[in-house]
Amino acid sequence: MMDIRTSLKASDLAPKLDRMWALSAAKIKSIEKSWDPAAGSPVFTVKGRYASKGWTEWTQGFVYGSALLQYDATNDSEFLALGRDHTFKDMAGHVTHFGVHDHGFNNVSTYGNLWRMIGEGRIKAEGREKDFYEMALKASGAVQAKRWTRIAGGRGFIHSFNGPHSLFADTIRSLRALALAHRLGHALLDEKDAKISLLKRLIEHASVTAEFTVFYGMGRDAYDTPDQRGRTAHEIIFNTNDGNYRCPNSQQGYSPFTTWTRGLAWVMLGYAEELEFLQSLPDAELEAVGGRAPAEAAMLNAAKAACDFYIAHSPKDGIPYWDTGAPNLHKLGDYLARPADPFNEHEPVDASAAAIGAQGLLRLGRYLRARGEPAQGDKYWQAGLTVADRLLEEPYLSADAGHQGLLLHSVYHRPNGWDYIPPGAKVPYGESSQWGDYHLREVALYLGRINKGGKYYAFYGA
């Protein structure tokens, strides 16, 4: 179980944040200089060099979004130019990609970051540049919302690239695409010009995910015990003939009945961000789609349960192993009673899950403090600081100039064997991923703004 450092302050991390941004700059430049776009998008490192592999081009937005975050944190215009130019040249295909559930990853990280910085006064738009980003975000949100599967009872969800039967935990964070499109006044027009609210689809997807992807220790299956409250399944399967729930499943985790920790982290961060987004909306908008109270209650219940599970099932320093039920964890002994060991011989840690989860903990903590729940808010906030502080130092922060990754000990797809295992080792370690690097930068930007008293960093431009 995590040992939450209750005396840690965000300002205590400031020197580590400065060091991280200095290291980050060199990593971004190295990838830009060496990468051949014909090879596809960089996904994860092999022997310290980024390589391309995966189902879809779901990481390209993290590559160029990282440059935009680098500018946002450091004011180095070289990175603004890099991120902006590549967004113009290379991201259009992602806006109208009907085959994936990843619009929030690719398009909010690029078009969304640029739009946000214009709104914050961080950058000056040239001509109708802001309109360009807004058109891209409107289209992206509508395209994402079109991947719709209706289930028994009338609700629905955005289905994964596996097909209309498949609900992924990951997609909770892609709801940002629908949120921004709605904020910009857009809707999905369907057959016979039927106007579909993107906010309604966002809330429905969130409620379905909360009901089926997150377990609450209420006996839904034999493994849904009280000590497993907050357990998540990577994938939920529905019968598309009648819309009924069939079973949990896992693509990247060990089993349907264990928790793949990066999926858990997507749930933690996705719900925390959407709770913040709902706060920014007037009651009238939410009344039109069912009301504020039920939407917030479902999201908050899922967020708390997932964050509690993370705290209870992570080692003392808050860096989780890749799956809480990984088959060889027992060989590590009482692994929860000591810091995670990325160099062990039995199961890999996943620092990318920690980077995503840390931001979820921080945002949920701040949200609860603002709601007048300081004790719970402080718990999650301090847990988030504890995880972030650990990630910003060795052996997780990559100080090796020859390694293109920023955050070490990230795992992509353990069941498929896609992760590089060094000679003589039995499990992967020492490598990075684009999502891990991006989310370390994102949580660093978040904390940096807190420390400097800047505008609160939110995807919707709060």
Backbone torsions as a table, in degrees:
resi	resn	phi	psi	omega
1	MET	NA	143.6	-180.0
2	MET	-58.1	140.2	170.4
3	ASP	-98.5	94.0	-174.5
4	ILE	-73.0	125.2	-177.3
5	ARG	-87.1	97.5	-171.1
6	THR	-73.4	-18.9	-178.7
7	SER	-93.5	-4.9	-177.7
8	LEU	-69.7	137.8	177.2
9	LYS	-115.8	152.7	177.6
10	ALA	-57.9	-36.8	-179.5
11	SER	-65.4	-24.3	178.0
12	ASP	-64.3	-23.4	-177.3
13	LEU	-87.5	-6.0	-172.8
14	ALA	-55.0	-47.2	178.9
15	PRO	-62.0	-36.7	178.4
16	LYS	-68.5	-35.9	177.7
17	LEU	-64.3	-43.7	178.7
18	ASP	-60.5	-42.2	178.9
19	ARG	-65.1	-41.3	-179.7
20	MET	-61.0	-44.0	-179.3
21	TRP	-64.9	-34.2	176.9
22	ALA	-65.3	-43.2	177.0
23	LEU	-67.1	-39.0	-177.6
24	SER	-60.3	-39.9	-178.1
25	ALA	-57.6	-45.3	-178.6
26	ALA	-66.2	-36.4	179.9
27	LYS	-64.9	-45.0	-179.8
28	ILE	-62.1	-43.3	179.6
29	LYS	-63.9	-39.1	-179.4
30	SER	-62.7	-43.8	179.5
31	ILE	-66.4	-43.9	-179.8
32	GLU	-60.7	-38.3	-177.8
33	LYS	-73.3	-35.6	-170.6
34	SER	-101.8	-16.3	-170.6
35	TRP	-80.0	135.1	175.7
36	ASP	-97.4	110.3	-177.6
37	PRO	-56.9	-24.4	179.5
38	ALA	-65.2	-17.6	-179.1
39	ALA	-82.5	-1.6	-174.3
40	GLY	94.1	-162.2	-178.7
41	SER	-91.8	143.5	172.5
42	PRO	-62.6	138.1	-177.7
43	VAL	-120.9	-58.2	-179.5
44	PHE	-150.3	163.0	-175.0
45	THR	-90.7	150.1	171.3
46	VAL	-128.1	116.6	-175.4
47	LYS	56.1	35.7	175.1
48	GLY	84.7	2.7	179.2
49	ARG	-119.7	136.7	-176.9
50	TYR	-67.6	139.7	179.3
51	ALA	-129.9	167.6	-178.5
52	SER	-113.6	129.1	175.6
53	LYS	-169.8	142.2	176.1
54	GLY	153.7	-177.6	-178.7
55	TRP	-77.6	-45.2	-177.0
56	THR	-139.7	173.6	177.8
57	GLU	-84.3	65.0	-173.3
58	TRP	-90.7	-2.6	-175.6
59	THR	-108.8	-2.7	-175.3
60	GLN	-62.5	-37.3	178.6
61	GLY	-64.0	-30.6	177.3
62	PHE	-69.2	-33.8	-179.7
63	VAL	-62.6	-53.3	-176.4
64	TYR	-80.8	-29.4	174.3
65	GLY	-64.2	-32.5	177.5
66	SER	-62.1	-39.7	177.8
67	ALA	-63.9	-37.8	179.0
68	LEU	-68.2	-39.4	175.5
69	LEU	-64.9	-37.3	178.4
70	GLN	-60.7	-44.1	176.1
71	TYR	-62.4	-46.5	-176.6
72	ASP	-57.4	-37.2	-177.1
73	ALA	-82.9	-29.2	-169.6
74	THR	-119.4	-12.4	-176.3
75	ASN	65.2	19.8	177.3
76	ASP	-83.1	107.9	-172.1
77	SER	-65.8	-18.6	177.2
78	GLU	-58.6	-37.9	-177.1
79	PHE	-79.1	-30.6	173.1
80	LEU	-62.4	-46.3	180.0
81	ALA	-61.5	-41.4	-179.2
82	LEU	-63.5	-51.0	-178.2
83	GLY	-66.4	-39.9	-179.3
84	ARG	-66.8	-46.5	-177.9
85	ASP	-63.7	-42.8	179.9
86	HIS	-69.3	-32.4	176.2
87	THR	-63.0	-44.2	177.7
88	PHE	-62.4	-43.7	-171.4
89	LYS	-84.4	-34.2	-164.0
90	ASP	-119.5	-7.5	-169.8
91	MET	-103.9	-5.6	-174.8
92	ALA	-58.3	-38.6	-178.7
93	GLY	-61.6	-28.6	179.7
94	HIS	-72.9	-27.1	-177.7
95	VAL	-65.1	-37.8	-176.8
96	THR	-110.3	26.5	179.8
97	HIS	-82.5	104.4	-178.2
98	PHE	-82.1	-6.5	-171.3
99	GLY	-95.3	4.3	-174.1
100	VAL	-135.7	163.9	175.9
101	HIS	-105.0	19.1	-166.9
102	ASP	-106.5	20.6	-175.7
103	HIS	-61.6	-34.9	178.7
104	GLY	-65.8	-31.1	178.2
105	PHE	-73.1	-52.6	-174.2
106	ASN	-75.8	-48.0	-167.8
107	ASN	-90.8	-34.5	176.4
108	VAL	-72.2	-30.0	178.6
109	SER	-70.0	-21.0	-177.4
110	THR	-113.4	-79.7	178.1
111	TYR	-54.5	-40.5	-177.6
112	GLY	-65.9	-43.4	178.6
113	ASN	-64.3	-40.2	178.9
114	LEU	-65.7	-44.8	177.6
115	TRP	-60.5	-43.9	179.9
116	ARG	-61.3	-45.4	-177.0
117	MET	-67.4	-31.2	173.8
118	ILE	-64.6	-46.2	-179.9
119	GLY	-63.1	-31.7	179.4
120	GLU	-83.1	-7.2	-175.8
121	GLY	79.7	14.3	179.5
122	ARG	-75.4	-31.3	176.8
123	ILE	-135.9	157.9	179.3
124	LYS	-102.3	127.0	179.9
125	ALA	-73.9	141.7	177.1
126	GLU	-98.9	119.6	179.7
127	GLY	60.5	-125.5	-178.4
128	ARG	-102.2	33.6	-178.2
129	GLU	-57.9	-42.3	-179.8
130	LYS	-62.3	-39.2	177.5
131	ASP	-61.0	-38.1	178.9
132	PHE	-60.5	-47.1	179.5
133	TYR	-65.2	-39.3	-179.1
134	GLU	-66.1	-38.6	176.9
135	MET	-63.3	-42.1	178.7
136	ALA	-62.6	-42.2	-178.0
137	LEU	-70.4	-36.9	176.0
138	LYS	-62.7	-47.0	-179.4
139	ALA	-63.8	-42.7	-178.7
140	SER	-61.3	-44.2	179.7
141	GLY	-63.0	-40.8	179.8
142	ALA	-68.9	-42.1	178.5
143	VAL	-62.3	-43.1	178.7
144	GLN	-62.4	-41.4	-177.9
145	ALA	-69.3	-20.0	-179.9
146	LYS	-70.8	-21.4	178.8
147	ARG	-77.7	70.3	-166.6
148	TRP	-115.3	128.7	173.3
149	THR	-115.7	124.9	178.8
150	ARG	-90.3	138.8	-177.9
151	ILE	-115.1	172.4	179.7
152	ALA	-57.7	134.9	-178.0
153	GLY	99.7	-10.4	172.6
154	GLY	102.7	-17.6	177.1
155	ARG	-76.4	-179.3	179.0
156	GLY	-156.4	-179.6	179.8
157	PHE	-149.3	158.8	174.1
158	ILE	-80.0	115.6	-175.7
159	HIS	-84.6	153.3	-176.4
160	SER	-76.2	177.2	178.4
161	PHE	-70.1	-6.4	175.0
162	ASN	-72.9	-19.5	178.3
163	GLY	133.4	176.3	-172.8
164	PRO	-67.4	-12.2	178.7
165	HIS	-84.5	-8.3	-161.4
166	SER	-112.3	118.1	173.1
167	LEU	-105.5	119.7	180.0
168	PHE	-99.4	142.6	172.8
169	ALA	-61.2	-35.1	-176.7
170	ASP	-54.2	-35.3	-168.2
171	THR	-67.3	-15.6	179.1
172	ILE	-58.9	-29.8	178.6
173	ARG	-86.7	-17.2	173.9
174	SER	-75.8	-7.5	174.8
175	LEU	-61.3	-18.0	176.3
176	ARG	-56.2	-31.8	179.8
177	ALA	-65.1	-42.5	177.2
178	LEU	-67.5	-38.5	-179.0
179	ALA	-61.7	-46.1	-179.1
180	LEU	-67.2	-42.0	179.5
181	ALA	-61.7	-41.0	176.8
182	HIS	-64.0	-43.8	-179.2
183	ARG	-59.7	-30.4	180.0
184	LEU	-86.5	7.4	174.6
185	GLY	85.9	17.3	-174.8
186	HIS	-96.0	159.8	174.1
187	ALA	-142.8	163.3	175.9
188	LEU	-90.4	122.6	175.0
189	LEU	-96.7	124.9	-176.7
190	ASP	-114.3	-158.4	-176.5
191	GLU	-55.7	142.8	-179.6
192	LYS	56.0	32.1	177.6
193	ASP	62.6	23.5	177.2
194	ALA	-61.4	126.1	-176.8
195	LYS	-95.0	116.8	-175.6
196	ILE	-109.4	125.5	-179.7
197	SER	-70.0	125.8	176.4
198	LEU	-71.3	-30.1	175.9
199	LEU	-66.5	-40.1	178.4
200	LYS	-62.9	-42.9	179.2
201	ARG	-67.0	-37.7	176.3
202	LEU	-58.6	-49.4	-176.6
203	ILE	-67.3	-39.0	178.1
204	GLU	-64.2	-45.8	179.2
205	HIS	-61.1	-42.7	179.8
206	ALA	-62.7	-39.9	-178.7
207	SER	-71.0	-38.4	178.1
208	VAL	-66.6	-42.8	177.3
209	THR	-61.8	-43.4	179.6
210	ALA	-61.9	-37.8	-177.3
211	GLU	-75.3	-38.4	-170.4
212	PHE	-107.6	-33.7	-176.5
213	THR	-82.1	-33.0	-179.0
214	VAL	-99.5	134.6	178.4
215	PHE	-106.0	147.3	-170.5
216	TYR	-123.0	19.7	179.7
217	GLY	69.6	30.3	-175.3
218	MET	-109.6	14.4	173.3
219	GLY	79.6	27.9	177.0
220	ARG	-63.5	-31.5	171.0
221	ASP	-143.5	179.7	-174.5
222	ALA	-65.6	-17.6	-178.1
223	TYR	-100.9	-0.6	-178.8
224	ASP	-89.8	69.6	-177.0
225	THR	-98.4	161.5	-177.3
226	PRO	-54.6	-34.5	-180.0
227	ASP	-74.1	-6.7	178.4
228	GLN	-107.4	14.0	177.1
229	ARG	-55.3	128.2	-178.8
230	GLY	97.9	-5.7	173.9
231	ARG	-57.2	145.0	178.6
232	THR	-126.9	150.6	171.8
233	ALA	-103.0	139.9	178.5
234	HIS	-64.1	-42.6	-174.8
235	GLU	-133.4	142.1	173.0
236	ILE	-118.2	134.3	-176.9
237	ILE	-104.6	132.4	175.6
238	PHE	-118.3	150.3	172.1
239	ASN	-81.0	114.3	-175.5
240	THR	-77.1	-9.7	176.6
241	ASN	-75.3	-41.4	-178.2
242	ASP	-120.9	-2.0	176.6
243	GLY	79.4	9.7	-176.8
244	ASN	-87.1	148.1	173.4
245	TYR	-63.4	137.6	178.9
246	ARG	-112.4	-54.2	-173.3
247	CYS	-171.6	161.2	168.8
248	PRO	-79.2	159.0	178.2
249	ASN	-150.7	171.4	175.6
250	SER	-146.1	133.2	174.4
251	GLN	-94.7	-45.4	-174.3
252	GLN	-110.8	-8.7	175.6
253	GLY	-90.4	-178.2	-178.1
254	TYR	-76.4	-39.9	-177.7
255	SER	-157.3	167.3	176.3
256	PRO	-66.8	-16.2	-173.2
257	PHE	-111.0	10.9	172.9
258	THR	-121.9	171.0	-173.4
259	THR	-109.7	111.5	170.7
260	TRP	-71.4	118.7	-165.9
261	THR	-72.5	-24.7	175.7
262	ARG	-72.2	-35.9	173.6
263	GLY	-61.7	-41.4	175.4
264	LEU	-58.0	-43.6	-178.3
265	ALA	-66.1	-38.5	176.3
266	TRP	-59.5	-40.8	178.8
267	VAL	-64.6	-45.0	179.8
268	MET	-56.9	-50.8	-175.8
269	LEU	-75.7	-40.8	-177.7
270	GLY	-59.5	-47.0	-179.3
271	TYR	-69.0	-39.0	179.8
272	ALA	-61.0	-42.2	179.4
273	GLU	-68.0	-40.8	-178.7
274	GLU	-70.0	-31.3	173.0
275	LEU	-62.0	-41.8	176.8
276	GLU	-62.9	-41.5	-179.4
277	PHE	-62.1	-44.4	179.4
278	LEU	-60.6	-33.8	177.4
279	GLN	-60.6	-29.1	-176.5
280	SER	-81.0	-7.0	-176.5
281	LEU	-98.5	144.0	175.8
282	PRO	-70.9	154.9	-178.7
283	ASP	-55.8	-36.9	-175.7
284	ALA	-60.7	-39.1	178.8
285	GLU	-63.8	-39.7	-179.0
286	LEU	-76.7	-31.7	177.1
287	GLU	-61.2	-32.9	-178.7
288	ALA	-69.6	-15.4	-178.0
289	VAL	-124.5	28.1	174.4
290	GLY	112.5	-10.2	175.8
291	GLY	101.2	154.5	-178.1
292	ARG	-69.5	-45.7	-169.8
293	ALA	-58.5	-50.4	-178.5
294	PRO	-67.2	-35.4	179.7
295	ALA	-65.4	-47.9	-179.0
296	GLU	-67.3	-37.0	-178.7
297	ALA	-62.9	-44.8	-179.6
298	ALA	-64.5	-43.9	-178.9
299	MET	-66.4	-43.5	-176.9
300	LEU	-67.5	-40.0	178.0
301	ASN	-61.1	-44.7	179.6
302	ALA	-66.6	-41.8	-178.6
303	ALA	-63.4	-46.8	180.0
304	LYS	-62.8	-45.7	-178.1
305	ALA	-61.1	-45.9	-179.1
306	ALA	-64.9	-42.5	-179.8
307	CYS	-67.3	-37.2	176.9
308	ASP	-64.7	-40.6	178.9
309	PHE	-63.3	-42.9	179.0
310	TYR	-58.5	-47.6	-178.8
311	ILE	-62.4	-42.0	-175.9
312	ALA	-74.4	-26.6	-171.8
313	HIS	-115.0	18.4	173.7
314	SER	-109.7	152.4	174.5
315	PRO	-60.0	174.9	-171.8
316	LYS	-56.3	-35.7	-177.2
317	ASP	-86.6	-1.2	175.6
318	GLY	85.6	8.6	177.9
319	ILE	-98.7	113.5	-172.5
320	PRO	-83.8	157.8	165.6
321	TYR	-76.2	165.6	-167.5
322	TRP	-65.6	-28.1	177.7
323	ASP	-147.9	133.6	-175.6
324	THR	-70.2	-11.8	176.4
325	GLY	-117.0	20.2	-179.4
326	ALA	-52.1	139.4	-165.5
327	PRO	-66.6	-21.2	-177.4
328	ASN	-107.7	10.0	178.5
329	LEU	-59.8	-33.1	-177.7
330	HIS	-61.4	-24.2	179.7
331	LYS	-71.7	-13.2	178.7
332	LEU	-86.9	-2.7	-177.6
333	GLY	73.3	-144.0	-178.6
334	ASP	-82.1	73.2	-172.6
335	TYR	-70.5	-21.5	178.9
336	LEU	-77.0	-13.3	-176.3
337	ALA	-91.8	4.6	179.8
338	ARG	-145.3	167.6	178.0
339	PRO	-60.9	153.4	177.9
340	ALA	-61.4	148.2	179.6
341	ASP	-119.8	98.1	-177.8
342	PRO	-68.8	-13.1	-176.5
343	PHE	-103.0	12.3	-179.1
344	ASN	-69.1	168.2	-174.2
345	GLU	-96.4	3.6	-168.1
346	HIS	-116.8	-48.2	179.9
347	GLU	-144.9	139.7	-179.8
348	PRO	-78.6	150.7	167.1
349	VAL	-82.4	166.5	173.7
350	ASP	-130.2	93.5	-179.5
351	ALA	-66.1	-24.8	178.1
352	SER	-65.1	-36.7	175.9
353	ALA	-62.5	-38.1	178.9
354	ALA	-65.4	-40.7	-179.1
355	ALA	-65.6	-40.3	177.5
356	ILE	-69.6	-48.0	-177.0
357	GLY	-63.5	-35.3	-179.5
358	ALA	-58.9	-42.5	-179.9
359	GLN	-67.6	-36.9	176.6
360	GLY	-61.7	-43.9	178.3
361	LEU	-61.3	-44.5	-179.3
362	LEU	-63.3	-47.5	-177.5
363	ARG	-66.0	-41.1	178.4
364	LEU	-64.7	-40.0	178.0
365	GLY	-60.3	-46.0	179.6
366	ARG	-64.9	-41.0	179.9
367	TYR	-59.5	-45.2	-178.0
368	LEU	-70.2	-36.3	174.7
369	ARG	-58.4	-43.9	-178.9
370	ALA	-66.5	-25.1	178.4
371	ARG	-84.4	1.5	-179.5
372	GLY	84.0	27.9	177.2
373	GLU	-120.3	69.2	-170.9
374	PRO	-65.6	-34.8	-177.2
375	ALA	-64.8	-49.5	178.1
376	GLN	-67.8	-41.3	179.3
377	GLY	-58.9	-43.7	179.4
378	ASP	-63.0	-38.9	-179.8
379	LYS	-58.5	-50.7	-177.7
380	TYR	-69.5	-40.3	179.5
381	TRP	-60.3	-47.4	-179.0
382	GLN	-67.6	-34.4	175.7
383	ALA	-63.4	-42.1	178.0
384	GLY	-62.6	-42.0	176.8
385	LEU	-63.3	-38.8	-179.7
386	THR	-61.1	-45.3	-179.9
387	VAL	-67.4	-47.6	-177.9
388	ALA	-60.8	-41.9	-179.7
389	ASP	-59.9	-41.1	179.8
390	ARG	-67.6	-38.6	-178.8
391	LEU	-68.0	-24.5	-175.5
392	LEU	-86.8	18.2	177.5
393	GLU	-141.9	166.6	176.2
394	GLU	-64.0	147.1	10.8
395	PRO	-92.9	14.3	-176.4
396	TYR	-93.4	-40.3	177.3
397	LEU	-78.7	128.9	-176.1
398	SER	-89.2	110.3	178.5
399	ALA	-97.3	-1.5	-178.1
400	ASP	-77.0	116.4	-178.7
401	ALA	-63.8	-21.1	179.9
402	GLY	-86.3	-7.0	179.8
403	HIS	-100.5	126.2	-176.1
404	GLN	-78.8	-14.3	-179.9
405	GLY	-83.8	154.9	179.2
406	LEU	-101.4	-41.3	-178.5
407	LEU	-111.9	116.3	-176.9
408	LEU	-87.3	161.3	175.5
409	HIS	69.5	47.4	174.2
410	SER	-100.0	145.3	179.8
411	VAL	-119.3	134.4	179.5
412	TYR	-95.5	-73.8	-173.8
413	HIS	-138.7	87.0	-178.3
414	ARG	-61.7	-45.4	179.9
415	PRO	-60.3	-36.6	179.8
416	ASN	-81.0	-8.1	-179.4
417	GLY	69.4	31.7	-176.8
418	TRP	-82.5	-12.4	-174.7
419	ASP	-90.0	140.2	-177.2
420	TYR	-71.6	130.9	176.6
421	ILE	-111.3	119.4	-178.4
422	PRO	-61.8	153.7	177.7
423	PRO	-55.4	132.6	178.8
424	GLY	87.4	-11.6	179.3
425	ALA	-94.1	164.4	179.2
426	LYS	-109.7	-18.4	179.1
427	VAL	-135.1	158.1	179.6
428	PRO	-70.9	145.5	172.0
429	TYR	-162.0	164.7	172.4
430	GLY	80.8	6.3	-178.5
431	GLU	-113.8	169.6	-174.1
432	SER	-126.0	167.7	176.6
433	SER	-137.6	156.6	179.1
434	GLN	-65.1	-38.0	179.6
435	TRP	-69.8	-35.1	176.9
436	GLY	-66.5	-46.8	179.2
437	ASP	-61.7	-44.9	-178.3
438	TYR	-62.4	-44.2	-175.7
439	HIS	-75.5	-24.2	170.2
440	LEU	-66.6	-42.1	177.0
441	ARG	-64.0	-38.7	-176.8
442	GLU	-67.3	-44.1	178.8
443	VAL	-68.4	-30.3	176.6
444	ALA	-67.7	-41.0	176.6
445	LEU	-63.6	-42.0	178.6
446	TYR	-57.2	-50.9	-178.9
447	LEU	-69.6	-35.1	178.2
448	GLY	-61.4	-40.6	178.1
449	ARG	-68.8	-37.2	176.0
450	ILE	-59.4	-45.9	-177.5
451	ASN	-65.1	-36.2	-175.2
452	LYS	-92.2	-0.8	-179.3
453	GLY	69.0	26.5	-179.7
454	GLY	-81.3	-176.5	177.9
455	LYS	-62.2	139.8	-178.2
456	TYR	-62.5	131.0	-176.4
457	TYR	-82.6	111.1	176.7
458	ALA	-139.6	145.3	-175.3
459	PHE	-61.8	-26.3	-176.5
460	TYR	-94.1	8.6	172.5
461	GLY	76.3	42.1	-179.2
462	ALA	-62.9	NA	NA
